[in-house]
Amino acid sequence: MSVPLLLAVGAAVDYVRVLNVRTELQTSLDAAALAAAMAETKTKSEREAIAKQYFKRAFSGEDGGGEVDFKVQVNAKTITAQARY
């Protein structure tokens, strides 16, 4: 009886950790895109570099332990930021 209970508790803890990393990843991604959007007077490559630097500073990834694949594209009116963890 205690083994299924321990498995359920372990699964719940893992699920909460995944949600925390997902929330931090999304928040960091949004902040990086906004930082690039605020730098309107910069060139496209400078804005992309700003977004990448901002994302690296904002996302710690402490709960996961994996590599983050971050991509950003700046166009005239849109900024697209994607991350895979």
N, C-alpha and C positions, 0 to 999 in steps of 0.2 A: 504494500500500500504506500510506503514512503518513497519508493523509487518513482512511480508515476508523478507523485507530488513534486519531487525534486526536478524531474524533467520539465514539468509545467512551469515551475519557478524559473528554471534556467532559460526556457524558451521566452518567457515574459521579459526577463532581463535583457536577453539578446535583442528582442524586438524593440525595446525602449532605446537601447543603444543605437540601433539602426535608424530609428526615427530621429534621435538627437543629431546624428551625423547628417542625415538628409536635410534637416532643418538648417543646420549650420552651413551646409553646402549651398542651399538655395539662398540663404541670407547673404552669404559672401558673394555669390554669383550676381545677385541683384545689386549689391553695393558696387561691385566692379563695373557693371554696365552703367550705373548712374554716374560713377566717377568719370568714365569715358564720355558720357553725354554732357557732363558739366564742362569739359575741356573743349568747348566749341571752336576756339581759335587755334587749336593745335592741328597738325596734319593727321591723316588717317593712321599712319604708322605710329605716331606719337600717342594718339588716343588708344590704340591697341596695346601699346607698351604700358600705358597708365593703367588700363584695365587689368592686365596680367600682374603688374606689381601690386595693385590694390587687392586682387584676389589672393595672391600668395601671402600677403600680410594678414588678411581677414580670416582665411580658412586654416585652422590648425590641424584638423583631421585626427585629433588625439584619440577618439574612440574607435577609429577604424584600423589604421595602420597600413594603408595601401597608397599607391601612387594615384595622383589626380591628373587626368587628361583635360586640360583647360583650353578652350578655343574661343576666340572672339573675332567678330567681323564688324567693321564699321563702314557703313554706307552713308550716303548724303543725309538720309532722314531716319535711318534705323541702326540699332546696335543689337547684334545677336551674340549672346554669350552662352556657351555650353560647357558642361563639365561632366566627366565620367569618373566614377570613383570605384 
